[in-house]
Amino acid sequence: MTRSHAISILRTLRERGHAAYLAGGCVRDMLLGREPKDYDVATSAHPEEVLSLYPQALAVGAQFGVVLVPYPEGNVEVATFRHDGAYSDGRHPDAVRFSQTAEEDVQRRDFTINGLLMDPLNNDQVLDFVGGQADLRAGIVRAIGEPNRRFTEDKLRMMRAVRFAARFGYAIEPKTLAAIQALAPQIHQVSRERVRDELTRMLTEGRARRALELLDESRLLHEVLPEVERYKGVEQPPQFHPEGDVWVHTLMLLEGLAPDCSPTLAWGALLHDVGKPATFRRAPDRIRFDGHAEVGAQMAREICNRLRMSGDDSAQICAIVAQHMKFPELPRMRTATLKKFLRQERFAEHLEMHRLDCLASHRDLSLYEFAQQKLREIPPEQIRPAPLLTGDDLIAAGYKPGPRFKPILAELEEAQLDGTITTREQALSLVRERFGVSTK
């Protein structure tokens, strides 16, 4: 286990006269009764000393005193006690000074709940120089020292404050929150990839609704996702959305996300109605959002590009947004159209999106159940059948290769999915009937 490896490193460092403790998030999680994802060690030993003891280690941030000791079960990060200099880029210290005391080291960390140290070689004694244990008991995220200084040093800490508060169901201490609100416009100094990763963690750690509320309260939402902020106050037709406006609906939907949901489903859920503010209108019969799924898909693509998401993730998120209004058409779809809909990439995410959408509004799951029934009834080989004819078959039958092959094969697939043709001979007959005997 990684914990045993971390303790082994501690023991080795102690035997050579260095101070060494478990540090940061692993201590916090152990005190909360949670299983840490990884274990970090803080020590008075300098990086070159750690590297001499562990030749397989990697100096991932030697200038900041960070060495990674790899094990098959996971890596252990070993960081030298340090004092940070100025942060001119708003993200990393320009220079660090190594120190010999753990107390000085924790003063440069972000939040009190992350500034705890533990001595596993002394009955798990906790060293608390910043009041972190009291804040854990009170359920508070508090910056260490002066909040403005902590966030000016590293702007990403503002996002992390929101994420930790949401994950643990904590409040952000008033002075800490006020500092975030004042400095929120400076979040743009952080790379878009870092912001994206923090947002994705917020959406997938099981408290997505609370995360969105805190992003709004902290004024970070206005900076990183202004399109989502515009959900507030956008009315919806009460016969379909008795819960309220688009903002309330989205909060309720996010509350239903499972903690282990995929990032693409989570982002699709957040952005599924992003096109509604732009398409809102009051028609004679009711409030309408004409084409909001199509508009939303384009907006989602722009957001994904802005946050530098991968092409695959962007495509799936946009597909979820674009397709979420197709479910009402299911009972009226032609057989071929229905099969194509059911065989979309990662259709389970589309289906779960629809279920959450219903539960956060009218609560009618009949279309969800209809789709489930069709998936049970239609064999997979009928949803994705092997083609009856290929381009090579058309050439062998005397047809000249060219642009016409695409519509020919598409029409054959439609007929096959509809069940009007089931054999190669029937397919060839259909081609001759629709496209002539031969084009040679």
C-alpha positions in Angstrom: 0.0 0.0 0.0 1.1 3.6 -0.6 0.7 4.4 3.0 3.2 1.8 4.0 5.6 3.1 1.4 5.2 6.6 2.8 5.9 5.4 6.3 8.9 3.5 5.1 10.3 6.8 3.5 9.6 8.6 6.8 11.5 6.0 8.7 14.5 6.1 6.3 14.6 9.9 6.5 14.4 9.9 10.3 17.2 7.4 10.6 19.4 9.8 8.7 18.6 12.7 11.1 15.9 14.5 9.1 12.5 15.6 10.3 9.7 14.0 8.2 5.9 13.8 8.4 2.9 12.9 6.4 1.5 16.2 5.1 -1.5 17.9 3.5 -4.5 16.2 2.0 -3.7 12.7 3.2 -3.7 13.9 6.9 -7.0 15.7 6.3 -8.6 12.7 4.8 -7.4 10.3 7.5 -8.8 12.6 10.2 -12.1 12.7 8.4 -12.1 8.9 8.2 -11.6 8.9 4.4 -9.2 6.8 2.4 -6.5 9.1 1.0 -5.9 8.9 -2.8 -2.2 9.4 -2.2 0.3 10.2 0.5 2.7 13.1 0.7 5.7 13.5 2.9 7.2 16.8 4.1 10.8 16.7 5.3 13.8 18.8 6.2 15.9 16.7 3.8 16.9 18.6 0.6 16.0 17.1 -2.8 19.5 15.9 -3.6 19.5 14.0 -0.3 16.1 12.3 -1.1 17.4 11.5 -4.6 20.5 9.9 -3.2 18.4 7.6 -1.0 16.0 6.7 -3.8 17.8 6.5 -7.2 14.6 5.6 -8.9 12.9 8.9 -7.7 12.0 11.7 -10.1 12.9 15.3 -9.5 9.5 16.6 -10.8 10.0 20.0 -9.1 13.4 20.0 -7.6 13.5 23.8 -7.8 10.5 23.8 -5.4 11.9 20.9 -3.4 9.6 18.2 -4.8 10.7 14.6 -5.5 8.4 11.8 -6.6 9.3 8.3 -5.3 7.5 5.7 -7.6 6.0 2.5 -6.4 3.8 0.0 -8.3 0.8 0.9 -6.1 1.3 4.6 -6.5 3.7 7.5 -6.1 4.8 9.2 -2.9 5.6 12.9 -3.2 8.4 14.0 -0.9 8.7 17.8 -0.5 11.3 19.7 1.4 10.2 22.2 4.0 10.3 25.6 2.4 9.5 29.3 2.4 8.1 30.7 -0.8 9.2 33.9 -2.4 7.1 36.2 -4.5 4.6 34.8 -7.0 4.9 37.2 -10.0 2.9 34.9 -12.3 0.0 34.4 -9.9 0.6 30.7 -9.9 4.1 29.6 -8.9 6.8 31.1 -6.6 9.6 32.8 -8.4 12.0 31.3 -5.9 11.9 29.2 -2.7 14.1 29.0 0.3 14.5 25.6 2.0 13.9 25.7 5.7 14.4 23.3 8.6 11.1 23.7 10.5 7.8 22.2 9.7 6.0 25.1 11.3 7.5 27.5 8.7 6.6 25.1 5.9 2.9 24.9 6.6 2.6 28.7 6.7 3.0 28.8 2.9 0.2 26.2 2.3 -3.3 27.1 1.1 -5.9 26.2 3.7 -5.8 25.3 7.4 -7.4 21.9 6.7 -4.6 21.1 4.3 -1.8 22.4 6.6 -1.8 19.5 9.1 1.1 17.2 9.6 1.0 13.6 11.1 3.7 11.5 12.7 2.8 7.9 12.0 5.9 6.7 13.9 4.5 8.4 17.1 1.0 7.1 17.4 -0.3 9.2 14.5 0.4 12.4 16.5 -1.0 15.5 14.7 1.1 18.7 14.4 -1.3 21.6 13.9 0.3 25.0 13.7 -2.6 26.7 11.9 -5.9 25.6 13.6 -6.7 23.0 11.0 -8.2 20.5 13.4 -10.7 23.1 14.7 -11.7 24.0 11.2 -12.2 20.3 10.3 -14.5 20.0 13.3 -16.4 23.2 12.4 -16.6 22.4 8.7 -14.8 25.5 7.5 -12.4 26.2 4.6 -10.1 29.0 5.8 -7.0 30.4 4.1 -3.8 30.1 6.2 -2.7 33.6 7.3 -3.9 36.6 5.2 -6.5 35.4 2.6 -5.6 38.1 0.1 -2.0 37.1 0.2 -2.7 33.4 -0.2 -4.9 34.0 -3.3 -2.6 36.7 -4.8 0.2 34.2 -4.6 -1.7 31.4 -6.4 -5.0 32.3 -8.1 -6.0 28.7 -8.6 -6.4 28.5 -4.8 -9.7 30.3 -5.3 -11.1 27.5 -7.3 -9.7 24.9 -4.9 -11.4 26.7 -2.0 -14.8 26.2 -3.8 -14.0 22.6 -4.6 -13.0 21.6 -1.1 -16.0 23.4 0.4 -18.3 21.6 -2.0 -16.7 18.2 -1.6 -16.8 18.2 2.2 -20.1 20.2 2.6 -18.1 22.9 4.3 -18.6 26.7 4.5 -16.0 29.1 3.2 -14.8 31.3 6.1 -16.2 34.9 5.6 -12.8 36.6 5.2 -11.6 33.9 2.9 -14.8 34.2 0.8 -14.5 38.0 0.7 -11.0 37.7 -0.6 -12.1 35.3 -3.4 -15.0 37.7 -4.4 -12.5 40.6 -4.6 -9.9 38.7 -6.6 -12.2 36.6 -8.8 -11.4 38.6 -12.0 -7.8 37.6 -11.6 -8.6 33.9 -12.2 -7.9 34.5 -15.8 -4.2 34.5 -14.9 -4.6 30.7 -14.4 -4.3 28.5 -17.5 -7.6 27.4 -19.0 -6.5 23.8 -18.6 -6.1 24.2 -14.8 -9.5 25.9 -14.5 -11.1 23.2 -16.6 -9.6 20.5 -14.4 -10.9 22.1 -11.2 -14.4 22.5 -12.7 -14.4 18.9 -13.8 -13.5 17.7 -10.3 -16.3 19.9 -8.9 -18.8 18.3 -11.2 -17.7 14.7 -10.6 -17.0 14.5 -6.9 -20.6 14.1 -5.8 -21.5 17.7 -4.8 -21.9 19.4 -8.2 -24.9 21.5 -7.1 -23.1 22.9 -4.1 -20.1 23.6 -6.2 -22.1 25.6 -8.7 -23.8 27.6 -5.9 -20.4 28.4 -4.4 -18.9 29.3 -7.7 -21.8 31.8 -8.1 -21.5 33.1 -4.5 -17.8 33.6 -4.9 -18.2 35.5 -8.2 -16.0 33.0 -9.9 -18.9 31.7 -12.1 -19.2 35.1 -13.7 -15.5 34.8 -14.7 -15.1 31.2 -15.8 -18.7 30.3 -17.1 -20.7 33.5 -17.7 -23.0 31.5 -20.0 -24.1 29.4 -17.0 -24.6 32.5 -14.9 -27.2 33.7 -17.4 -29.5 30.8 -16.5 -30.7 32.8 -13.5 -34.1 34.3 -14.0 -34.8 32.7 -17.3 -38.4 31.5 -16.9 -39.7 28.2 -18.2 -43.2 26.9 -19.0 -44.6 25.7 -15.7 -46.5 22.8 -17.3 -43.1 21.3 -18.2 -40.9 22.9 -15.6 -42.8 23.4 -12.3 -39.5 23.6 -10.5 -38.7 27.1 -11.7 -36.2 28.9 -13.9 -33.3 27.4 -15.9 -30.9 28.0 -13.0 -33.0 26.1 -10.5 -33.6 23.3 -13.0 -29.9 23.0 -13.6 -29.1 22.9 -9.9 -31.6 20.2 -9.3 -30.3 18.2 -12.2 -26.7 18.5 -11.0 -27.8 17.3 -7.6 -28.8 14.0 -9.2 -25.3 13.3 -10.7 -23.7 10.2 -9.3 -20.3 10.8 -7.6 -18.6 8.5 -10.2 -20.3 9.9 -13.3 -18.2 10.6 -16.3 -16.8 14.1 -16.9 -18.7 14.3 -20.3 -22.0 13.5 -18.7 -21.4 16.0 -16.0 -20.5 18.7 -18.4 -23.4 17.8 -20.7 -25.7 18.1 -17.7 -24.3 21.5 -16.8 -24.6 22.8 -20.4 -27.7 21.0 -21.7 -29.8 24.2 -21.5 -27.0 26.7 -22.2 -29.0 27.8 -25.4 -32.1 28.7 -23.5 -31.3 32.3 -22.5 -30.5 33.2 -26.1 -33.7 31.5 -27.5 -36.2 32.6 -24.9 -39.5 34.0 -26.2 -43.1 34.4 -25.0 -45.3 32.8 -27.7 -49.2 33.2 -27.5 -49.5 29.7 -26.1 -46.5 29.5 -23.7 -42.8 30.3 -23.2 -40.7 28.7 -25.9 -37.0 28.1 -26.6 -37.0 27.4 -30.4 -33.9 25.5 -31.4 -32.3 25.8 -28.0 -30.6 22.4 -28.3 -28.9 23.3 -31.6 -27.9 26.8 -30.3 -26.7 25.2 -27.1 -24.6 22.7 -28.9 -22.8 25.5 -30.7 -22.3 27.4 -27.5 -21.1 24.2 -25.7 -18.5 23.7 -28.4 -17.2 27.3 -27.9 -17.0 26.7 -24.2 -15.2 23.4 -24.7 -12.7 25.1 -27.0 -12.2 27.9 -24.6 -11.4 25.4 -21.8 -9.2 23.4 -24.2 -11.1 20.1 -23.8 -10.0 17.1 -25.9 -11.7 16.6 -29.2 -13.4 13.4 -28.1 -14.8 15.0 -24.9 -15.9 18.1 -26.7 -17.8 16.0 -29.3 -19.6 13.9 -26.7 -20.6 16.9 -24.6 -21.9 18.7 -27.6 -23.8 15.6 -28.7 -25.5 15.3 -25.3 -26.6 19.0 -25.6 -27.7 18.6 -29.2 -29.6 15.4 -28.7 -31.3 15.9 -25.3 -34.5 17.2 -26.9 -34.8 14.2 -29.3 -36.3 11.9 -26.7 -39.9 13.2 -27.2 -39.7 12.1 -30.8 -38.9 8.5 -29.9 -42.4 7.0 -30.2 -42.9 8.6 -33.6 -39.5 7.7 -35.1 -39.1 5.4 -38.1 -37.5 2.1 -37.1 -34.2 3.1 -38.9 -34.1 6.5 -37.2 -34.8 5.0 -33.8 -32.0 2.4 -34.2 -29.6 5.1 -35.2 -30.5 7.1 -32.2 -30.1 4.2 -29.9 -26.6 3.3 -31.3 -25.0 6.7 -30.7 -21.6 6.7 -29.1 -21.9 6.3 -25.3 -25.7 6.3 -25.5 -25.9 5.4 -21.8 -24.8 8.9 -21.1 -27.6 10.3 -23.3 -30.1 8.1 -21.5 -28.9 9.1 -18.1 -29.0 12.8 -19.1 -32.6 12.4 -20.1 -33.5 10.6 -16.8 -31.9 13.4 -14.8 -33.6 16.0 -16.9 -37.0 14.5 -16.3 -36.4 14.1 -12.5 -35.4 17.7 -12.3 -38.6 18.9 -14.0 -41.9 17.1 -14.7 -40.7 13.7 -13.3 -42.3 11.8 -16.2 -40.0 8.9 -17.0 -42.2 7.3 -19.7 -39.8 8.1 -22.6 -36.8 6.9 -20.6 -38.6 3.6 -20.0 -39.6 3.5 -23.7 -35.9 3.8 -24.7 -35.0 1.1 -22.1 -37.6 -1.2 -23.5 -36.5 -0.8 -27.1 -32.9 -1.5 -26.1 -34.1 -4.7 -24.5 -36.3 -5.7 -27.4 -34.0 -5.0 -30.4 -31.0 -7.3 -30.6 -27.6 -5.5 -30.9 -27.0 -7.0 -34.3 -30.1 -5.3 -35.6 -29.1 -1.9 -34.1 -25.6 -2.2 -35.7 -26.1 -4.8 -38.5 -23.3 -5.8 -40.8 -23.9 -4.1 -44.2 -25.5 -6.2 -46.8 -23.4 -4.6 -49.6 -20.1 -2.7 -49.6 -18.5 -0.5 -52.1 -16.5 -3.4 -53.4 -19.8 -5.3 -54.0 -21.2 -2.4 -56.0 -18.1 -2.4 -58.2 -18.4 -6.1 -58.7 -22.0 -5.6 -59.7 -20.9 -3.2 -62.4 -21.2 0.2 -60.8 -18.6 2.9 -61.3 -16.9 4.1 -58.1 -17.7 7.7 -57.3 -19.7 10.2 -55.2 -23.0 8.3 -55.8 -21.7 5.3 -53.7 -22.4 7.3 -50.5 -26.1 7.9 -51.1 -26.5 4.3 -52.4 -25.0 2.7 -49.3 -26.9 5.1 -47.1 -30.2 4.2 -48.6 -29.4 0.5 -48.3 -28.6 1.0 -44.6 -31.9 2.8 -44.1 -33.8 0.0 -45.8 -31.9 -2.6 -43.8 -32.5 -0.9 -40.5 -36.2 -0.5 -41.3 -36.3 -4.2 -42.1 -37.5 -3.9 -45.7 -34.5 -5.8 -46.9 -32.7 -8.6 -45.1 -30.5 -10.3 -47.8 -27.8 -9.4 -50.2 -30.0 -10.3 -53.2 -32.7 -7.9 -51.9 -30.1 -5.2 -51.5 -28.9 -5.6 -55.1 -32.5 -5.6 -56.3 -33.1 -2.3 -54.5 -30.0 -0.7 -56.0 -31.0 -1.7 -59.5 -34.5 -0.4 -58.9 -33.4 2.9 -57.5 -30.2 3.6 -59.3 -30.3 1.7 -62.5 -28.8 -1.6 -63.7 -25.3 -0.2 -64.1 -23.4 3.0 -64.5 -20.6 1.6 -66.6 
